[in-house]
Amino acid sequence: MLEINYETKILGVVGENIPYTLSPAIHNFSFQKLGINAVYLAFDIKREDFDVAFKGLLKLAYGLNVTIPYKEVALKYVKPSREVERIGALNTIFNGQGFNTDYLAIKSLVLEREVEKIENCTIFGAGGASRATIFALSDLGCSINIINRSLERAEKLALELKEKGISAKVSSSCDNSDVIVNSTPNPDFVPDQCVKGKLVIDFVYKPVLTSLIKRAEARGIKTINGLEILVRQAMEAEKIWFGKSLDDKEVVNYLYARKLVW
């Protein structure tokens, strides 16, 4: 067990309405295994309190993660990394600088799948989870098609991406897609006819084997599940804070053993 003392560093995740977060479980397990004298907490902050509370946390905390709904608004409080400047959202802070480990996680996981040439990627959803994924896939050579219930939101995102040099358009079809991504909370938003191509990515991690992941695996398509993304981005954050991290598999096994995922 960690002995909290004068040297103990405070880290945590900042968000609103985040009782579901697994970040404290992931990082406190990792810190203990790595022998890091630190504790990781959840800071659930109401929007009207964000400015005052966040400024205080930036002074007090050794490192922070940022989640919904603050990934974009937090930008004005820190110096953005190159990726964060492009993406327009951050999820990790260290020494007054903002990073996006969602981007690092997606990019590294896709490369690990060793998928042959990917040219067309279809993203279901136009919310915060889609942004880092779009930039990562674009940097790997993908043209982006966006399918979203709100056409207005999808068009706004596509226009912003084009202004940043990314090949992106709003679509109603998933034809010729090499990669299919579900960035919505609902895996069934991706219709059966779109479960195809070389790789399927789903951000949902409860359950880990979502209906989308099951459909893809049944068709022999490579997959990246939401738990892999969650753990990888967390370990990438630890590398930024401490220069080291646990192996992803050790963290995944711990979460299953504690029945925090299924």
RAGIRA-V988252 format. One line per field, one symbol per residue. phi: phi as a letter, one per 40 degrees, with the letter a starting at -180 (. if undefined). psi: psi as a letter, one per 20 degrees, with the letter a starting at -180 (. if undefined). A space follows every 10 residues. Layout:
# RAGIRA-V988252
phi->???
psi->???
This chain:
# RAGIRA-V988252
phi->.cccadcccb bibbabfbcc dcddcccccc dcccgccabb bbbcbcdcbd dccccccccc ccabbbbdbb ccccdccbcc cccccccgab aabafgbcbb ccdccccccc cccfccdbbb bbbchbcdcc cccdcccccc hccbbbbacc cccccccccc ccccgccaac bbbbdgccbb bbbccbcccc cdcccagbab bbccbbcccc dccccccccg ccbbcccccd cccccccccc cbgaaccdcc cdccccccfc ba
psi->qpopahipqp rrppapllii pigggghhgg gghikpnqqp rpnopqhiig ggghhghhhh qhqqqpapkj hghihiirpq rgghgghkqr ipppkjqprn igghggghgg hhilprophp pppoqkahhh ghgggghgij jqqppppqgo hghghggggg ghhjjpoqqp qjqkqkphpp pojriohiho qhiinabhpp ppipjorgnr hggggghhjk pqqorhhggg gghghhghhg gijrrrpghh gghghghjki r.
